[in-house]
């Protein structure tokens, strides 16, 4: 089981906790796991990364994941709105943050597609485009 899967299981325990004690124990386990992973075999030096997202929805998703892991995203003046800057350990970025972002991204895209199809269906029955051979003049 990789680190991301272990973190997700602990987060499920956090979300499903019925008492404050259970929640605190799960939070402590997550903190210990992250601390252990960050300090063992990983360089402690943080590097600045420029991450690009395709739209504002993906940017919001990336920022939420960063903040969930205690990473403070930022953007320099004159950078595109969809750019997210982070100071992060490269291994943490590659092993945890980016795979989690890609996974949630797939869910976001599927959800947006379902909502869009539903909305279009309410406006007018969806039909495929007619394909016209040759140009109209």
N, C-alpha and C positions, 0 to 999 in steps of 0.2 A: 504494500500500500504506500503510495507516494505521499509527500507532505501535504499537498493540496487536499487530497482525499481525507487525510487525518484531520486537517483543520475543518473541513466541511462537516465531518462527523461531530466534532466538538461543538461547532456552531449550531448543529441540530440539537444537541443537548442543551445549549444555552437557550435557544428559542423554545424548547419544550419543557424547560424547568418549571416545576410547580411551586417551588419554595425559593426563597432568597438564598438559602444555603446551597441548594443544588446549582443555582445560577452562578453564585460566586465560585464554587468549586470548578465548574466548567470554564469560567473565565480565567481562573488561575491556571488550569491545565493548558488552555490556549496560549497564555502568556509564556508559560514554561517551554512549551513546544517551539514557539517562535524564537524565544531567546536562545534555546539550545541550538536551533537550526542556524541562527544568525551568527552565533559565536563559534560553532564547531565547523572548521573547514571552509569557512566563508571569509573573504577579506572584509575587514571592518570599514574600509574606505568607501565612502559614498561617492557616487559619480552623478553628474548632472545628465539627464536624458531629456530629449525632446520627443514627445509622443504625439502622434497625429491621430485625429478621429475624423470620421467622415461627415458627421453632422452634430448638431447640438445635443441630440438624445444620447449618442454614444459618448460625447464629452461628459455629460452629466453622470453617466454610468461609470466611466473611468474615474472621475473625481470621487464618486461615492466609494468605489473599491479602494482607492488610495487612502481616503480618510478612515475607512474601516480598519485598515492596517496601520494607522497612525502616521501616514505619509502626508505631508502638506503640499498639495499641488499649487502651482503658480503659473503666471504667464508674463512675459516681458512686454513692455509697451511696444506697439506696432506689430506684434505677432498676430497671426490669424486667430480668430476666436476659437477655432477647433483644435488649437495647439495646447498641449498640457506639458508643463515642465515639472520634473521631479528630481530630487536628490535622493538616490536610492542605491542600495547595494546591488550590483549587477546580477548576482545569483538569485537574490530575492525577486528581482524584476523578472528574470527568465523562468524561475521555477514556480513562483507563486502568483505574483500580480498579473502578468500578461496572460498566462493560461486561464486564470479566473476571469479576466476581462473578456477573452475570446469566447469562453463558455457562456457567460451572461449575454454577450453580444448576440450570439445565435438565438437565445431565448427572446431578446428584445426585438430582433428582426422578425422572428416568427409572429410575435404578438402584434407588432405594428402591421404586418401583412394581413393578419386575421381581422384586425380592427378596420383597416382600409377596405378589404373585401366586403365586410359587413356593411360599412357605410355606403359604399358604392352600390351594393345590392339594394339598400333602402332607397337610394336615389333613383336607380334605374337598373333593370335586370342586366347583369353582366353578359356581354357578348364579345366574342373574339373580333378583332379588327378585320375588315375586308381588305384583301390584298388586291391592289390594282396593278396590272401589268402595263407599263408605259407611263409616261407623264401626261398630266392634263394640261392643256394649253388654252 
